[in-house]
């Protein structure tokens, strides 16, 4: 198990990342989602709270050249389930669950992003409370070693969540031109009890030039209530 903050400090460009895990005291489910960018279009964004989650928006609408892959609902809640993803598959998962499909089944109609030559993976996560605890799953849809004719689908489930342990998945292994896409399993990382420490640790560890926005959520496993934090590099 690795220190999440140290892991982020050693990677200038993990791209977009999802972290899900349980606090050491077992009281909360912890979620983090961050976005990074190198182009003007990608960097021209903020996170905005919505009625059922979080959405990316243009910071300066006049400078947004192509919203297709950068503007989307990144967090939504359906019942007691929290969905998080790096694209508009958040809505696909939401709609699938609403029709009694599973998380995995809902993603069968989706694949990696159409952005050659990278073919950025689509990463998604879900948190499902159960009893006094919760379970969660992470998914990645990626091209077959850069071959756009084949989509590789990976699902990682964690039942039940282990106190103090989280898992981190992201779109790119490292910076590059083009960046190398994520490979392997989600990394086991440490989770802390305090949402402010969790949030600030991640934000301060992300590369200053490339980070854009961060969202974190702690879900109280007894009450189902949650606390959110949003940090945007671009401030209105």
Residue, then its C-alpha position, 0 to 999 in steps of 0.5 A: x500500500x502506497x502513500x497517495x500524496x507521495x505517489x502523486x508527487x512523483x507523477x507530473x501528469x497522471x491525467x484524470x484520477x479517481x480514488x475510493x476507499x474507507x477511512x481508518x476509523x471505518x466511519x466514512x467512504x472517501x472519494x476523490x476525483x481530479x482533472x489535469x490538462x496540458x492544452x488551453x482547452x483542457x485547462x479552461x475548466x472548473x468543477x461546479x456543484x449540481x443538484x445531484x453531483x458535480x459537473x465540469x464547466x468552461x471557466x471562460x466560455x469564449x475560449x472553449x474550442x471543443x467541449x465534447x470530451x471536457x464538459x460532462x457530469x463527473x459525479x452523480x448520485x442515484x439513491x444511495x449509490x455515488x457514481x464518479x467518472x472521467x466522462x459522459x459515461x457518468x450519465x450512461x452508468x446512471x441511466x443503466x442503474x436506473x433501469x436495473x442494470x449493473x455497473x458493469x452492464x451499463x458500461x458495455x455500450x461505451x469504450x475509450x475516448x475517440x482522441x487518437x493517437x492517445x485513445x484516453x481510457x474511460x475510468x469510472x467508479x461506484x460506491x454502494x453502502x451495505x449494512x454498516x460498511x460499503x463496497x466499491x468498484x472501479x472500471x477502465x475501458x482502454x484500447x488494446x495497446x493502442x489498437x482502436x479496433x479492440x476495447x479492453x474492459x477491466x472491472x475491479x471490485x472491493x467487497x467489503x471496503x477495508x478500513x484505511x485502504x483506498x484504490x487509485x486509478x488514473x488515465x495516464x501512467x506518466x507525462x509524454x507526447x503522447x502520454x502513456x495510458x494507464x496499465x495494471x491494476x488500481x494502486x492500493x493507497x492510504x486513506x486518512x480520517x479527515x476530509x480537509x487533510x485528504x483534500x489538501x494532501x491531494x491538491x498540494x501533491x498534484x503538479x502545479x502546472x497541470x492541475x485544474x480541479x479537485x472534488x472530494x466527498x466523505x460519506x457518513x456510513x451511518x446516516x448516508x449524509x456526505x460532505x463535499x469539497x471542491x478546489x478549482x485552480x481557476x477562480x471566478 
